[in-house]
Amino acid sequence: MNSNIRIEKVTKGFAAITDNCKGFGKSPEEACEVITTVFNNYNQWFTKEYISIDSPIIIFGCGRSGTTLLRVMLDSHKNIACGPESELLLFNKRRFIHPDTSNFRNNQIETYQLCKTFSFSAEEFWRIYQNSLCYAHLVENFFRSYSAKMGKKRWAEKTPKNVINLEQITNYFPKAKLIHMIRDGRDVFCSLKTHPKYVWENGRLIHNKLCIDSNKCIQRWLNDTKAGLEWRDSGNYLEIRYEDLIHSAEDTLRTVLDFVDEPWDENALKYYENKNQSHSLEYNASSPDVTKPIHSSARGRWETDMPAEDKELFKQQAGDLLIKLGYVQDNNW
């Protein structure tokens, strides 16, 4: 969020608090005390030091790189609960504003949507909230509770944009296992251009006619992939290529499970048989292929779907990274 917009929202929030104070006959000085208390509580909620003993599995990478496929595979493992995207680890978004602030009503809506997605009642979420010391602790308690609900002992979280927040994630969860999904940027580009291609409306998939700006698609792959590569030298990082996952699924999945210290489970390969609601078409409308067995039809789609002008644009902006990752030897493709 733009800093000016954030300041404006905070200012409006404080103005609302001041008006409420006036309504209760409080002086401007007393209103300032209330604002100071709210601001301090707000800051403490999001900045309090907390170090988790959990070892969650964190999946990230540029969107349309196979993160959802890996999610449903791991979620089908007997020990791992990896629900739909939550964005809870994007701490800077601060989805759950402290209830002392004027934004609480808006965030009740977000809370409701999250609870619906993860099958929590409002009462269950409120108990989780009340037992949390700070935002990071709430995240931990939320996913622990979800894992228990699913009969699993370990939690994982997949949100592609986790890639831009890894430093904060690892500060709170130093034992986290980081898995970076990478895919040929040209195929990612073609997928991002029309994403989401489908949406779920009235109980069925509806074709969503979109055409995203080419520069935005290229820059997203470039920036998100680079951000993930910065963690290559950390001891808790694993890089998985989408192409390997679809062509050598078992070998690649065994590599992943070895990395996260979990035993082999054949069910992870049979993810499409999982009846959990988070595997349904409704919950995966933007990635309907993850409800089916693995296929390779989306590999190399750039050869037919990428116009010549976009190929040149991609070479100019991201050709060097494509070469660095070994997808091509030079820009003569």
C-alpha positions, 0 to 999 in steps of 0.5 A: 500500500502507498505510504500516503494512502496508509497515513490517510487511512490511519488519520481517518481512523484516529479522527473517528476515535476522536469523534467517538471520544467526544460523544462520550464527553471526553476532552481532546487530551483524553482523546489523545490518550485513547489514540496513543493506547490504540496505536501502541496496542496496534504496533505491539500486535504486529511487531512483538518479537516471537519465535516459533518452534514449528517447522512449517513448509512454505511454498512460494514462487511466481504465480502460475509456476506450479505452486498449487500443484505442489500444494495439493500433493503435500496436502494429500500426504498423511502428515501435512495440512496445506490448505488454500492460499491464506496470505497470512504470512504476508505480514505487511498486509496485516489482514487481521487488524487489532480490534481496537482500531477503527478498521476492525469491521472491514477486517471482520469481513476478511476474517469471515472469508478466511474462516469459510475457506478453512472451515472455521466457525467465528467462535473457533477463530475468536478462541484462536485470536484470544489465545494469541500473543501477537500476529505471528502467534495467531498465524501459528495457532491458526495453522496448528488448529487447521492441521488438527482439524484435518487430522494432520500433525504439520502445517504448510502454507502456499501463497506465491507472494510469500517470496517477497516476505521470506525474511520476516517469515523466517524471523518468526519461523526460523525452522521453516522449510522453504520451497521455491517453485520455478517454471520457464518464464515464457510459459508463466508469461502465457499463463499470467496473460489470462489469469485467472482464466476461469472463475467459479460462479453459480456452481460452475466454471465461467470463462474469464476473458482477461488480457493482462499487460505484457510488461506486468507479466514479464516483470512479475516473473522476473522480480518474484523469481529473482527474489526467491533465488536470493535464498539459494544459499540458505540451508533451509531452501529447496528449488523445484522446477515445474517441468520436473514435477510434471515429468518425474513426479515421484522422483521430484516429490521424494526429493521434496519429502526428504527435504522436509523430513517426511516419509514417502506417502503414495497418496501425495501422487494421488492428490486428484482422488482427495475429497477434501473441499480444498481440492474441489473445483470450486476452490481451485477454479483458477487452476482447474488442472490440479483436480486431474492427474498430472499432464504436460500439455501446458509445457512449452505453450509459449511456442504457440501462444506467445506473439513475436512482439512479446517474445522480443519484449521478454528477451529484452527484459528477462532473457538473461534470467531465462539463460541463467536458469538454463532454459535456453542457451541464448536469446536466439529462440 
